[in-house]
Amino acid sequence: MAQDVGRRLRADRDEVVDLARAPSARGTLPFGDHVTWYRVTGTPGKGKPAVVALHGGPGGTHDYLLPLADLADGGWPVVHYDQLGNGGSSHLDDADPGFWTPELFDDELVNLLNGLRIADDYVLFGHSWGGLLAAKHASRRPPGLRGLVIANSPASYPEWRKELKILRDLLPSGVNDTLLAHEAAGTTDTREYFDAMMVFYNRHVIRMRPWPREFMATFMDTLSNPTVYHAMNGPCEFHVIGTLKDWSVTDLLPDITAPTLVISGRHDEVTQDSLRPFLELVPQARVKVFENSSHSPHLEEPELFRKAMIEFLMELR
């Protein structure tokens, strides 16, 4: 059912995919036998590092992070891209689930940085799954990395799954029972499961009504093309049964030397305990909690979010 919903909505996506200002450049870069789609707002090489946005999922698209393009007003070029398998990048719907690995997406990121010639001066902004990917990349201490933003990301999927159970147990009476029954029966593609899933999403993923168009664009695309998301994550945000279910970056965190801002929403599906390892193990990490946000502070509290980002970026050298 979720895929059917996605297909119906997909026809409208062209109206919302480019909501930010016109990019200064956009196109595709070769990545092995495939291509990675990108867009750039602003001009790299003018004195400030490029901010590279790593979207969530895995299997999402760049659209919901388009508001980051406003950072170009302050002179920070902003790079958005669609990770392999989704959006404007190559789709590989028949790939074996084992094809989709964190190493693949880290290689794609390195290829993007080199292809756009920004590998010597950049900041990573990783949201949700993108935050773990950014942490993995940063742990190698690339010389051109000036700063790191971990936004609404768990450090460990096993530990996060424990926290998700707590949040599910707090849903209104009967909702989690419905979810559990469909998960046990393997019927997570039904309308009943979708409706119960939305109760969680509206509490812990994005609390705005109606959902912003940027967010809807990514949601529609993921529903209509769930290959990567289903393989690595699972049928939804809180039922993580894919290849990432036992993955963690916790052991890599002490190796990160870049100044790090950790972003969280008070009502986030990624709870305070889920992100705690970033604060305890990354030497130069600090946190900003948005009190009226869940998983999407950049959309839920945009002005405070932008202020926090600019303050962080201005401190980088």
Buried (B, 14 or more C-beta within 10 A) or exposed (E): BBBEBBEEBBEEBEEBBBBBEEBBBBBBBEBEEBBBBBBBBBEBEEEBBBBBBBBBBBBBBBBBBBBBBBBBEEEBBBBBBBBBBBBBBBBBEEBEEEBBBBEBBBBBBBBBBEBBEBBBBBBBBBBBBBBBBBBBBBBEEBEEBBBBBBBBBBBBBBBBBEBBEEBBEEBEEEBBEBBEEBBEEEEBBBEBBBEBBEBBBBBBBBBEEEBBBBBBBBBBBBBBBBBBBBBBBBBBBBBBBBBBBEBBBBEBBEBBBBBBBBBBBEBBBBBEEBBBBBBEBBEEBEBBBBEEBBBBBBBBBBEBBBEBBBEBBEEBE
